[in-house]
Amino acid sequence: MKKILIALLVVVAAGAGVAYYLWNKPHVNLTNAKSDIAVDAKTLLEEYQRDEAASNEKYFDKVIAVKGIVTEVMNDEGTVKVSLETGDPNGFVVRCELSATAPHARTEFTAGEPVQFKGTCSGLNFDVQLDNCVEVR
Amino acid sequence: MKKIVLLFVVLAATTTLSAQNYFTRDGKVKLDATSSTSPEKIEALTKTASCVLDISTGKIQWAVLLKSFKFEQALMEEHFNENYVESNKFPKATFAGQITNLSEVNLAKDGAYNAVVTGKMTLHGVTKDITANGALNVSGGKIRVNAGFSLMLPDYGINIPSLVSDKVTKDARILIDATLEPMK
């Protein structure tokens, strides 16, 4: 009887532990993540403009390492968004939204500098959008 | 000849008019699906909604990538993407519509206007007609759009399991705040 009670207690405690862990599950942190695909900003946008569905197959929700030249940096009420040059005639870019929770060595970037970010690809909305970004240094 | 010239003038004029597009890629869309009995907030925000508004015709288009919605709880964000909106199958929610009371709205002139927008909302692969009221504030060459409306999630094939129905409402509230600038 005692054994059953102890076993039950262990199960309940483990269940509570898992629930607690899940509830407080940390946000995606790509700092030490290995990227699935490396690509440059121009190629990424061009692929999406050519075939959005196929590009989503290839990139969506994957960890992408994207290289490019910074064209614009915006701090939108605490959310940092960095645009990477693509040469698109309408001015559409690859947009990297920095992770709000992962640590960053810096959040200031200058137009014209080459950078590389790791981020998860959220798809095409005029621009190609990458979320959870961290800089690759 | 005169007719052809006239035709060209008319064409040129209409092209200029139809080119009066205002745009943003930084629209904020807040989703609030907190049920009245929920102890915690079920809400998410994206700051990367796009909007294109043609001020001459009143045509307006929105698009938002569902993966860009941020929740406070990582687990909620995961459930939202995987179990509710299935963003891997349907990465985007879109709206394409029309300001129906354009005659009362002069977007070329500074001021505050109430707009009624009606059009087609596509979410989770389902398209429905919706109508929403919004406020438009025109100032210094920019148009700020504020609107709020409800979406019945089951209408879009998004079912709320009864297990969480005390927390997550079927009747999600959407709030929009975006500042549009002339498209370059």
Interface residues (C-beta under 8 A of the other chain):
Chain A: L22 W23 K25 P26 H27 V28 N56 F60 D61 M74 D76 E77 T79 K81 G91 R95 E97 A100 T120 S122 G123 N125 F126 D127 Q129 D131
Chain B: R25 D26 K47 T48 A49 S50 A63 V64 L65 L66 K67 S68 K70 Q73 A74 L75 E77 E78 S87 N88 P91 K92 K184
